[in-house]
Amino acid sequence: MHNLTLTKISQGLESGDFTSVEITQHFLDRIKKLDQSDDGFNSFITVTPELALAQARAADERRAAGNATQWTGVPFAHKDIFCTDGVLTTCGSKMLGNFIPPYNATVVENFNKEGAVCLGKTNMDEFAMGSSNETSYFAGVKNPWDKNRIPGGSSGGSAAAVAARLVPAATATDTGGSIRQPAAMCGLTGLKPTYGRCSRFGMIAFASSLDQAGPITRNASDAAMMLNIMSSFDEKDSTS
C-alpha cells in the first residue's frame, strides 16, 4: 500500500479496497521500522500513533455515514513548523523542545476539517534556516536514495519521508528554496505557491515576507490535491 500515490489512496478508500485504519497502521509500521531505528532516515521528530489511529477510526465512521471528502482517512505528515494543538511543535530547535501549542495553524485546521490523518511531525533545519537538514537539534535527516547524502532543506524531513514511502505526502514551507530544493534532491514534486495562497497563521516564522506553505508529493496531481486543501482565505493572515 505504501507505493500508492495520494490520489490512489483516496480512490482506494472510496472504493473500499482498504480502511483508513488499515492504511494508517501500515504507514505507522513502516515509520517504526525504517525511520525510528538506529540506522533510520530520521525524517520524523514526533510520531503520533494513538492520535493517528483515532483520526483514522473517526474517518472510517465518517465515510460509513456518507460524509467523506477526497481527504477523509488519507494519511500524511506535517512539517514541524506548523503549530498543532496538543502535539509537540519544535521547529527543529532545543528552544522549543517542550512547546505544545494550544491552537492549530490554519493549514493544520484545513486538514482536520476534511478528516485527514496526520501521522506526525517531520524533521527540519532549525527554525527553517538551512538547506541540508543537518542543523536540526534532533539530528540530521538522511536521503532515502543514499544515506550518505543530504535530503536538502529546510523541509528535508518531509521530502525524505515521502521519498522513503513513509507517508504519501507532507506539508512543507519555502522561504528561499526549502520546498523546491529537498523535493529535487529526493526525486519528488514540490511547489512553492503564490505568496498569500496558503495562510501563514500558526506557521512559525523565519521571514514573514517570504515564508510560504506548500506541498511535497510524488507527482503533480498529488501536489494539486494537497494544495487544494492547504490553500484558503484566512482573516487571521493579513497577506491571505
C-alpha positions as CSV (number, residue, x, y, z in Angstrom):
1,M,0.0,0.0,0.0
2,H,2.9,2.4,0.6
3,N,3.6,2.5,-3.1
4,L,0.2,4.0,-3.8
5,T,0.1,7.7,-4.7
6,L,-2.0,10.2,-2.7
7,T,-4.8,10.2,-5.3
8,K,-4.8,6.3,-5.5
9,I,-5.1,6.1,-1.7
10,S,-8.1,8.4,-1.8
11,Q,-9.7,6.3,-4.5
12,G,-8.9,3.1,-2.6
13,L,-10.6,4.4,0.5
14,E,-13.6,5.5,-1.6
15,S,-13.9,2.1,-3.3
16,G,-13.5,0.1,0.0
17,D,-10.2,-1.6,-1.0
18,F,-8.9,-0.8,2.5
19,T,-9.9,1.2,5.5
20,S,-8.2,4.3,6.9
21,V,-7.2,2.3,10.0
22,E,-5.6,-0.4,7.8
23,I,-3.5,2.0,5.7
24,T,-2.7,4.2,8.7
25,Q,-1.3,1.3,10.6
26,H,0.7,0.2,7.6
27,F,2.4,3.5,7.4
28,L,3.0,3.7,11.1
29,D,4.7,0.3,11.0
30,R,7.0,1.5,8.2
31,I,7.9,4.6,10.1
32,K,8.8,2.5,13.2
33,K,10.8,0.0,11.1
34,L,12.6,2.4,8.7
35,D,12.7,5.8,10.4
36,Q,12.9,5.3,14.1
37,S,15.6,2.6,14.2
38,D,19.3,3.4,14.9
39,D,20.0,3.3,11.2
40,G,16.8,5.0,10.2
41,F,16.2,8.1,8.0
42,N,15.3,10.3,11.0
43,S,12.7,12.1,8.9
44,F,10.3,12.4,11.9
45,I,10.7,14.4,15.1
46,T,7.4,13.3,16.5
47,V,5.2,10.3,15.5
48,T,1.7,10.3,16.9
49,P,0.3,6.7,16.5
50,E,-2.5,7.0,19.0
51,L,-3.8,10.3,17.6
52,A,-3.4,9.0,14.0
53,L,-5.4,5.8,14.7
54,A,-8.1,7.8,16.5
55,Q,-8.4,10.1,13.5
56,A,-8.4,7.0,11.2
57,R,-11.3,5.4,13.1
58,A,-13.2,8.7,13.0
59,A,-12.6,8.9,9.3
60,D,-13.9,5.4,8.7
61,E,-17.0,6.2,10.6
62,R,-17.4,9.4,8.7
63,R,-17.1,7.6,5.4
64,A,-19.6,4.9,6.5
65,A,-22.0,7.7,7.3
66,G,-21.7,9.1,3.8
67,N,-20.0,12.4,4.8
68,A,-16.5,11.7,3.4
69,T,-14.4,14.1,1.3
70,Q,-11.5,13.4,-1.0
71,W,-9.2,13.7,2.0
72,T,-11.1,11.8,4.6
73,G,-9.0,9.0,6.1
74,V,-5.9,9.8,3.9
75,P,-2.6,9.7,5.9
76,F,0.1,12.4,5.6
77,A,2.5,14.3,7.8
78,H,3.1,18.0,8.8
79,K,6.5,19.7,8.8
80,D,7.3,20.5,12.4
81,I,7.0,24.3,11.8
82,F,3.1,24.2,11.9
83,C,1.5,24.6,15.3
84,T,-0.6,21.6,16.2
85,D,-2.9,21.7,19.2
86,G,-1.7,19.3,21.9
87,V,1.2,18.0,19.8
88,L,4.8,18.9,20.2
89,T,6.0,21.6,17.8
90,T,9.7,22.2,17.9
91,C,10.8,23.8,14.6
92,G,13.9,21.5,14.9
93,S,15.1,23.5,17.9
94,K,16.0,22.8,21.5
95,M,14.4,26.1,22.4
96,L,11.0,24.7,21.5
97,G,11.8,21.2,22.8
98,N,8.8,21.2,25.1
99,F,6.5,23.6,23.2
100,I,3.0,22.2,22.9
101,P,0.7,24.7,21.1
102,P,-2.8,25.5,22.4
103,Y,-4.1,26.0,18.9
104,N,-3.8,24.8,15.3
105,A,-2.2,26.6,12.4
106,T,-4.8,27.3,9.7
107,V,-3.2,24.8,7.3
108,V,-3.5,22.2,10.0
109,E,-7.1,23.1,10.7
110,N,-7.9,22.8,7.0
111,F,-6.7,19.1,7.0
112,N,-8.6,18.4,10.2
113,K,-11.9,19.7,8.8
114,E,-11.5,17.2,5.9
115,G,-10.9,14.3,8.1
116,A,-7.3,13.7,7.0
117,V,-5.0,11.6,9.2
118,C,-1.7,13.1,10.5
119,L,1.0,10.6,11.3
120,G,3.3,13.0,13.0
121,K,5.7,16.0,12.5
122,T,8.7,15.9,10.2
123,N,12.3,16.9,10.9
124,M,13.7,20.2,9.6
125,D,16.6,22.6,9.8
126,E,16.4,24.6,13.0
127,F,13.8,27.4,12.5
128,A,13.9,26.6,8.8
129,M,17.4,28.2,8.5
130,G,19.3,25.7,6.4
131,S,19.4,23.9,3.1
132,S,20.7,20.4,4.1
133,N,18.7,19.4,7.1
134,E,21.9,18.9,9.1
135,T,21.2,21.7,11.7
136,S,18.2,20.1,13.5
137,Y,18.7,19.7,17.2
138,F,17.1,16.3,16.7
139,A,20.0,15.2,14.3
140,G,20.2,15.3,10.6
141,V,18.0,13.6,8.1
142,K,19.3,11.0,5.6
143,N,18.4,10.9,2.0
144,P,16.5,7.7,1.3
145,W,18.2,7.2,-2.0
146,D,21.7,7.3,-0.4
147,K,22.0,7.6,3.4
148,N,25.4,9.2,3.0
149,R,23.9,12.1,1.2
150,I,21.7,15.0,2.5
151,P,18.0,15.3,1.6
152,G,18.1,19.1,1.2
153,G,16.4,21.5,3.5
154,S,14.9,23.0,5.3
155,S,12.0,20.7,4.6
156,G,14.3,17.6,4.4
157,G,12.2,15.5,6.8
158,S,9.1,16.0,4.7
159,A,10.9,15.1,1.5
160,A,12.7,12.1,3.0
161,A,9.5,10.7,4.5
162,V,7.7,10.9,1.1
163,A,10.7,9.5,-0.8
164,A,11.0,6.6,1.6
165,R,7.3,5.9,1.2
166,L,6.7,6.5,4.9
167,V,3.9,8.9,4.0
168,P,2.3,9.6,0.6
169,A,2.6,13.4,1.1
170,A,3.8,16.0,3.6
171,T,3.4,19.7,4.2
172,A,6.4,21.9,3.9
173,T,7.5,25.6,3.8
174,D,9.7,27.6,1.5
175,T,11.5,30.9,2.1
176,G,14.4,30.6,-0.2
177,G,14.2,27.1,-1.6
178,S,13.1,25.0,1.4
179,I,10.4,23.1,-0.6
180,R,11.9,23.1,-4.1
181,Q,15.5,22.0,-3.1
182,P,14.6,19.0,-1.0
183,A,12.0,17.9,-3.5
184,A,14.6,18.0,-6.2
185,M,17.2,16.2,-4.1
186,C,14.8,13.4,-3.2
187,G,13.2,13.0,-6.6
188,L,9.8,14.4,-5.8
189,T,7.3,17.1,-6.7
190,G,7.5,20.3,-4.6
191,L,5.6,23.5,-5.1
192,K,6.2,27.0,-3.7
193,P,2.8,28.6,-4.2
194,T,2.0,32.2,-4.9
195,Y,2.5,34.3,-1.7
196,G,-0.7,34.5,0.2
197,R,-2.2,31.4,-1.3
198,C,-1.7,29.4,1.9
199,S,-2.3,31.0,5.3
200,R,0.8,31.8,7.5
201,F,-1.2,31.8,10.7
202,G,0.3,29.3,13.1
203,M,3.3,28.7,10.8
204,I,6.4,29.7,12.9
205,A,8.1,32.5,11.0
206,F,11.6,32.6,9.5
207,A,11.0,35.6,7.2
208,S,7.3,36.5,7.1
209,S,7.5,38.5,3.9
210,L,8.8,35.4,2.1
211,D,7.6,32.3,4.0
212,Q,5.1,30.2,2.1
213,A,3.5,26.8,2.9
214,G,3.3,24.2,0.2
215,P,3.2,20.5,-0.7
216,I,5.8,17.8,-1.2
217,T,4.4,14.9,-3.0
218,R,5.3,12.2,-5.6
219,N,3.7,13.8,-8.6
220,A,1.8,16.8,-9.9
221,S,-1.7,15.5,-9.4
222,D,-0.9,14.7,-5.8
223,A,0.5,18.2,-5.4
224,A,-2.7,19.7,-6.7
225,M,-4.8,17.6,-4.3
226,M,-2.5,18.8,-1.5
227,L,-2.6,22.4,-2.4
228,N,-6.4,22.4,-2.8
229,I,-6.7,21.6,0.9
230,M,-3.8,23.7,2.1
231,S,-5.0,26.9,0.5
232,S,-7.8,29.1,1.8
233,F,-8.6,32.7,2.6
234,D,-7.8,33.4,6.3
235,E,-8.7,36.7,8.0
236,K,-6.0,35.9,10.6
237,D,-3.3,36.4,7.9
238,S,-3.1,40.0,6.6
239,T,-1.5,38.7,3.3
240,S,-4.0,36.0,2.6
